């Protein structure tokens, strides 16, 4: 029996191809709002980041999400993403 196919996606910051489940999807909805998509199924244009806090910092600092999502991040969306990145950072420090 064949092994089940595991979809892979590329982190926009480190360019490492990983399984889709191990990455965090950021989505721009058709209405234009940007948010973290925990289900991985939200409608809209998506970009993937790994859980490494350095990748999140790099993506936000170099405006990689703006390019990947083809939009300008507003201050509110940027703040939410930074808070999510801080949560990832605290999870890695606890481990």
N, C-alpha and C positions, 0 to 999 in steps of 0.2 A: 504494500500500500504506500502511496506517495505521501510525503509530508505536506501538511497544509501550507499554502503560500503565505509568506509574511511580507506585507507591503513595507517598502523602505522609503524614507524621506530624508532630505538633506537639511542640516542645520544651516541657517543663513549666515551665522557668524563664523563657525569653525569649518564649515563645508564638509563635515563628516556625515556619511550616510549611515543612518541607524534605523531600527525598526520604528514604524509609525507610532506604536504604543509607548515607546520610551521618550518621545519628543512631546513638547507642548505646542499646541497650535494656537496661533494668534489669527483672528479673523476680522476682516472688514465686511460688515453686513452691507446688503444692497442699499440701505438707508445712509451708509457712510460712517456708522459708529464702529470703533475698534475695541475688541475685548478678547480675553483669553477664552478659548473654546475647550472646555474640559471634556466634552463628549466626543470631539473630533468630527462631528457631523453637522455643525452649524452651516447654514447657507451663507455663501459669500466667498470672497477671495482670501485664501489662507497662506500663512507662512509658518515655518517650523523653527523652533529653538530647542536645543538640548537643555538639560536641567543644570548645566554648569553655570554658576553665577557670573563667571567671566564672559561667557557668551552673551548673556543678557545685557551686561554692562556695555560690551562692544556693540551690540546691535542697537542699543538706545543712543550711545554716544556718537556712532558713525552714521546714524539715521538709516540703517539697513532696512528697518521695518517700513519706513516711508517709501523706499524704493520697491521692496517686495510687494507691499500692499497697494502701491500706486496711489498714495494719498499722503496728506500732511497730517501728522498726529497732533491733535489739539492738546492743551495743557492737562485737561481732565483725563484723557486716555493715557497720556504719558505717565501721569501720577499713578493711575491704576496699575499699569505695567510695572512701574518701579516698585510698588508695594508687593506685587506678585513675585518679583525677582527677590525682594528682601525676604519673603516667606520661604523661597527656595533656599536662600543662603542660610537661614536659621535651621532649616531641616538638614542641610549637609553638615552643619556644625554639631548638631545633636547626635549624629551617627558616629 
